[in-house]
Amino acid sequence: AARPVLEHHVRARVAALPNVEFLAGHDIAGLAATADGSRVTGVHVQERAGGSTPRRLDADLVVDATGRGSRAPKWLSALGYPEVPVERVKVDLAYTSRRYRLRANPFTDEQSINVIATPGHPRGAFFHTLGGDECLLSLTGLLGDHPPTDPEGFLAYAKSLPVPDVHDAIADAEPLTEPVCFRFPASTRRHYELLPRVPDGFLVVGDAFCVFNPVYGQGMTAAALQARTLRRHLGGTLRPAAFFADAARVIDAPWEIAAGGDLAFPGVTGRRSVKTHLGNAYVARVQSAATRDAEVTNAFMRVAGLIDPPQALMRPRLALRVLRGARRAARDDDQLAA
Ligand SMILES: Cc1cc2nc3c(=O)[nH]c(=O)nc-3n(C[C@H](O)[C@H](O)[C@H](O)COP(=O)(O)OP(=O)(O)OC[C@H]3O[C@@H](n4cnc5c(N)ncnc54)[C@H](O)[C@@H]3O)c2cc1C
C-alpha cells in the first residue's frame, strides 16, 4: 500500500483504542520535571494558534516520538544532563519527486521499479505504481548531485540512470504535479544508551532516536521494532537506561546496513573500519548477483527490510550463489563493453 494508506490505517487503529486521545494542533514546548530533574512528570503543550500560552500535561511516562527534529537533547541538557553523544554520516542527499499518469504500464506484478544507487552509479530512483495508471517517481542523488526540479532537468536526470526503464516509462507520460525536492543532510544516531544517567519517566523512540538515510527504507520498521521493545519494557518496572540499551541493540543492524552502505561512497565522510570495507565489498557482489538471481534478490530484500539479520547473506549456500552470480554479472558487463 502507498504510505498515506498505511498511515491512515495505523492512525485509525490507534484512535480506536479506548484510552487514547489525540491533541491535534498542539506543539510540545518542553518537559515538566521534578525540581532536581531526576524525573520527568509531564510536558508543556501549546496550541499552534497564535497567542496561546503553554499548559502543563501531567504524565507517568513521556515518550518523545517527535521525529528527526526532536529537541530531547536540548530538554535533557536544560535539566542538567550531559550532552547526548551523536553520530552523523553526512550524505547531502535529495529526493525530487513527481506524479505522472502513464500511457503504457511498465509494472506487471511489481509494486515498484527501484534503481539502487551504487558508488559506480550514484544516481537512483524509486518508481512506484499508485494504482490504476498513476505513479510516483522519486529520483535520488547524493553528495550535492541533486535531481533538478525543472521538468527538462528532471527528465534528463531520469535518462542518466544506468537502466532505461524509468525514463522510457515517463518520457511520454502526463505529469500530474511539478517536481518537488526534499533534502536530507545526514543519517543521525543519538546514543541515549551511552548517557551516564537519564531521568525516570522519559524515553525517546523512532527518528527522534535514530534517523536513517531514507533510501534504505528502514525508518518505519526500526521505529516499529523499538515500539515492540517498549511494549516489553512496559510489562515490568520501567528503567529508561535499560530501554535505551535494548532499543540501541535493535538499531544496530539497520544502522550498520545504512550508515555502512553510505560509507561505500568515497565522498561520504565517516570512520571506515575493516568490517565496513569487507561488508561493502560483499554487498556490492550481492547487488550484482541480485540482478541475475531471484534467490539472492529475495535474500537481500529480506535483510534490507529487517526481516532477516545481515548475517543471513553470509550463509554458505547463499554466499556461493553470490560469488558465482557476481562473477557472471562481471563477465556479462565485460562482454557488453567489448
Ligand atoms: C523521503 C523519505 C522517504 C522515506 N521512505 C521510507 C521508506 O520507504 N520506508 C521506511 O520504513 N521509512 C522511510 N522513511 C523514514 C520514515 O519516514 C521515518 O523513519 C518515520 O516517519 C519515523 O517515524 P517517527 O514517528 O519517529 O517520526 P515522524 O514520522 O517524523 O513523526 C514525528 C511527528 O511528530 C510531530 N512533531 C514534531 N515536533 C513536535 C512537537 N514539538 N510537538 C508536537 N508534535 C511534534 C511531527 O509533526 C510528526 O507528525 C522515509 C523518510 C523520508 C524523509
The ligand as an ORCA input file, in Angstrom:
! r2SCAN-3c Opt
* xyz 0 1
  C      11.808     10.968      1.740
  C      11.670      9.898      2.775
  C      11.384      8.582      2.396
  C      11.271      7.580      3.356
  N      10.994      6.304      2.957
  C      10.855      5.333      3.881
  C      10.527      4.005      3.496
  O      10.371      3.701      2.321
  N      10.408      3.070      4.480
  C      10.596      3.371      5.805
  O      10.476      2.488      6.664
  N      10.911      4.619      6.190
  C      11.040      5.602      5.269
  N      11.356      6.864      5.667
  C      11.629      7.117      7.091
  C      10.333      7.292      7.865
  O       9.565      8.326      7.286
  C      10.669      7.675      9.300
  O      11.631      6.803      9.825
  C       9.411      7.605     10.168
  O       8.434      8.504      9.693
  C       9.777      7.949     11.609
  O       8.607      7.974     12.371
  P       8.541      8.871     13.672
  O       7.155      8.662     14.199
  O       9.692      8.567     14.551
  O       8.736     10.368     13.190
  P       7.845     11.233     12.181
  O       7.149     10.377     11.184
  O       8.750     12.317     11.690
  O       6.713     11.847     13.119
  C       7.008     12.824     14.075
  C       5.727     13.601     14.353
  O       5.949     14.464     15.475
  C       5.424     15.747     15.169
  N       6.183     16.729     15.966
  C       7.455     17.152     15.796
  N       7.801     18.026     16.746
  C       6.723     18.164     17.550
  C       6.453     18.933     18.716
  N       7.375     19.727     19.278
  N       5.218     18.839     19.264
  C       4.259     18.020     18.728
  N       4.469     17.266     17.642
  C       5.678     17.340     17.057
  C       5.626     15.914     13.667
  O       4.738     16.874     13.146
  C       5.309     14.491     13.185
  O       3.930     14.327     12.972
  C      11.459      7.889      4.729
  C      11.750      9.208      5.115
  C      11.846     10.200      4.150
  C      12.156     11.604      4.602
*
